Amino acid sequence: MDKIKKTIDRYQLIEAGDRIVVAVSGGPDSVCLLHLLDTIKDFYNIKLYGAHLNHNFRGIEAQKDAQYVHNLCEEMGIMSFVKSVDVPVIAKEKGYTLEEAGRIMRYSFFDEVAEKTGANKIAVAHNLNDQAETLLMRLLRGTGIQGLTAIHHKRGRIIRPLLDTSREDIEGYCGFHNLKPRMDHTNFETIYHRNKIRLQLIPLLQEYNNNILETLAKTAEILKLDSDYIDYQAHQLYNQLTVYDSKTRLKIPIDGLEKAHPALQSRIFRLAVEALVGRREAIEYKHIQILIDFAFKEVTGKQLQLPMGITAIRSYDLLLLTTDAIEENTAFTYSLNHNATTEIDELDSRLICRVINRNALMEIPKQAHTKAIDYDKVKGSLKVRNRREGDRFWPLGLKGTKKLKDFFIDYKVPREMRQQIPLVCDDDEIIWVVGYRISEKYKITNETKRVLLMEYTPK
Ligand SMILES: Nc1ncnc2c1ncn2[C@@H]1O[C@H](COP(=O)(O)OP(=O)(O)OP(=O)(O)O)[C@@H](O)[C@H]1O
């Protein structure tokens, strides 16, 4: 009891008035956690809810776990929530491992219960041994400083009050209070490997250091401090560099990245991945290495396909990361009416055209997306379309026409964005490359009488 109170206070896991969902698998750890929190609930002035997910891994045994948790909570007068999810089916459908799917479903269920009850915290029962085992497993597999910080006492609204308490103490507590937890079946994570670490490696290490569990936990804590600092720096730089086109598309200037310390580069990529797909760990170290090589060494225009549907595109001095489908064939053409609004569905935008008198032009504010041209020079019908093979254009201020492709290159328009740039044309020529330039041929001169005013806006 003293130990967990110390942990709670040291890491500020609980505040008066908290409503806490306790994740109860039915094993010794979570039963001990529930009992402990129930004992101190008045001291801390908190309200508890029990939550159990039946993963449907083990038929009747799993149902008994669920029943057990339900009964236990009822005996303690704690409102409980039990849900059954067919995790094996979901894992198969989504291509996750059983362990991954179980974890995702479990945490989304805890969130659901928190939503329902208005809880602001979720308590899970990882203990000191879990911490040491996780650290050793990661060390053996190979990991970075972040991985060696192992399990955290607090992350978002998840709290782990038992993280400094050993399995031995937890079993002692259960025995003392006559609690009868069910066998802990919850650990699907390479059970065999973890068990070997638990039963062989840790006892061996204990011959060298009696307090190996505490030592490993301390190491994780020291590393966490340093890791937090590097993360903080990475966040700062990420926020400084990254430009979002949309939620599914972001750009990072390559020279900014290149100047950053390599320790920050890989973290910035992970933050970008997190922004796109919600999870930092969605791609592995080897993918980050490939991405770094791609960003700094590959040629313009090439694409790199990463897991989770992420595409990286290097274009000029920008690295684009997106989960959008990169479509090549999106040709569109719309006729423009002189005094009307034309919707361009493909770009989710509209173009408003008005023919006005030359004199009225003075009152129109100058904006990049509002342009005026000499209407009397327009031949045939007006339209807006995207680029075609062989397009040429005479940019305002230049001596003659050039290939539209070269114009785009001059303006560093990424290749895969060129399809998305509207071009206002007449029967003969491109009049306006929207967002960039109008044509020299259609510019307003002293002779201009009627003006076509065009305004391009998002829908
Ligand atoms: N079926 C379950 N229902 C409710 N809570 C559970 C369930 N399984 C696990 N938990 C909670 O999660 C904690 C960690 O469980 P376990 O060690 O099996 O998961 P892990 O895979 O190691 O970790 P994590 O779930 O945090 O990724 C348990 O102590 C318990 O609080």
The ligand as an ORCA input file, in Angstrom:
! r2SCAN-3c Opt
* xyz 0 1
  N      -8.953     -8.709    -21.168
  C      -8.648     -7.627    -20.467
  N      -9.628     -6.852    -19.983
  C      -9.336     -5.757    -19.239
  N      -8.083     -5.362    -18.978
  C      -7.075     -6.091    -19.449
  C      -7.288     -7.264    -20.220
  N      -6.089     -7.764    -20.563
  C      -5.172     -6.943    -20.043
  N      -5.727     -5.947    -19.353
  C      -5.076     -4.822    -18.653
  O      -3.858     -4.512    -19.318
  C      -2.768     -4.761    -18.442
  C      -1.606     -5.315    -19.252
  O      -1.960     -6.551    -19.789
  P      -0.928     -7.436    -20.572
  O       0.331     -7.508    -19.793
  O      -1.604     -8.665    -20.987
  O      -0.756     -6.586    -21.865
  P       0.543     -6.186    -22.637
  O       0.319     -6.593    -24.043
  O       1.773     -6.650    -21.961
  O       0.441     -4.623    -22.427
  P      -0.481     -3.538    -23.095
  O      -1.893     -4.043    -23.122
  O      -0.368     -2.317    -22.222
  O       0.096     -3.291    -24.430
  C      -3.312     -5.713    -17.404
  O      -2.567     -5.624    -16.224
  C      -4.726     -5.221    -17.247
  O      -4.774     -4.072    -16.426
*
